[in-house]
Amino acid sequence: MTKAHAQDQDQHQHQYLDCIAMKRAIQEQIAAETKGMTPRDRLAYYRKLASESPFASLISRRSRVRQKTNIPR
């Protein structure tokens, strides 16, 4: 193994995604954006987020399946 390859490997080992920190940052952002909203406004906000999500088609499809089969939420 060359020295350059070993250094490159060390750098990759130290790179990671801190999921907890990312989750907390997103929660803080949402809390700031929804501060002072009524429950109805928050529901509209969350529905808008869901509709704009990269997973919107999956969310929508799952919702339709629930409606057809009367599965409670």
Summary of the structure (lengths in Angstrom):
residues: 73
radius of gyration: 20.6
end to end distance: 54.9
largest distance: 61.6
contacts: 121
relative contact order: 0.05
helix: 77%
strand: 0%
